[in-house]
């Protein structure tokens, strides 16, 4: 379990504790100590910080849950895919950044790639056992975050506290800010393209404010399949960890007689341009998705530090994409170079932005 002390990691440990057939063989974290957690779960292999591939080699897992945040999760993703070790992937950024390199490693390794994001888990379940020829398109849903319905003028001067107040999900700070900017939907769009081999033009994003409908699959006969459930990450985590058994969770079933309302809206891509920028990066291909991810990570970090205004996040990402060459990566070294250059450009562009007081 990589990223054991984060939101996904904590909920995964809850699932594992409830299912004796699951055993944790290794734990990693970014900076948090793991001694107490390892003792509680009887784990002998731990690592704090750094590249976790040595930890993976030492622990010989049957399944890797990659819940590391950001590009830092890439080495573990490629390690599992290359070796055919089943991968429960909560680290969407590594698949977004690696793209074709990750797909090639997956093909060589032949293991299972089980998405943990609620939207992609939903699509996976709707597509399971289905011929892709019968699929018309995918619909990814999002709550719209805390600023759904805001104008650009409304967003001028919003604080980190406001941006971190997600209306339906409880997540880590980076993904919560990504939800507020709709960058998360952009990352999910690119991830869905690679996971399910669906062209970008056949992947739609809509807002579903209550986060009850996690994704839909439109079929070529005019019908559509949807995955519904209360917004609780324990469902997709348990699905990935126990696949294909679909273990029980403590999450209640939907009460359809309670007056459940399912409302859908189009995202406002003018006010929240990161969704359109992500689509453009994905369609541009090469290392542009890697540059999008790197620039967004830098800009979000600067915002959380109070050094960049909320609207400046999209400004920085757009500027970096305009400068990035997007050349395809031949190997991991090329990918790291593209990531490094995008971060350099993003840090440069972030300097000088006026930061609101408050």
Secondary structure as UniProt FT lines:
FT   TURN            4..5
FT   HELIX           7..17
FT   TURN            20..21
FT   STRAND          26..29
FT   HELIX           35..41
FT   STRAND          45..48
FT   HELIX           53..59
FT   STRAND          63..66
FT   HELIX           70..73
FT   HELIX           74..83
FT   STRAND          86..89
FT   HELIX           92..98
FT   HELIX           100..109
FT   STRAND          113..115
FT   HELIX           118..127
FT   TURN            128..129
FT   HELIX           132..134
FT   STRAND          135..142
FT   HELIX           145..147
FT   TURN            148..149
FT   HELIX           152..155
FT   TURN            156..157
FT   HELIX           160..163
FT   HELIX           173..181
FT   HELIX           183..196
FT   HELIX           200..202
FT   STRAND          203..207
FT   TURN            209..210
FT   STRAND          213..219
FT   TURN            220..221
FT   STRAND          224..228
FT   HELIX           234..242
FT   TURN            243..244
FT   HELIX           256..258
FT   STRAND          265..266
FT   TURN            269..271
FT   HELIX           274..284
FT   TURN            286..287
FT   HELIX           288..304
FT   TURN            305..306
FT   HELIX           310..323
FT   HELIX           332..350
FT   TURN            351..352
//
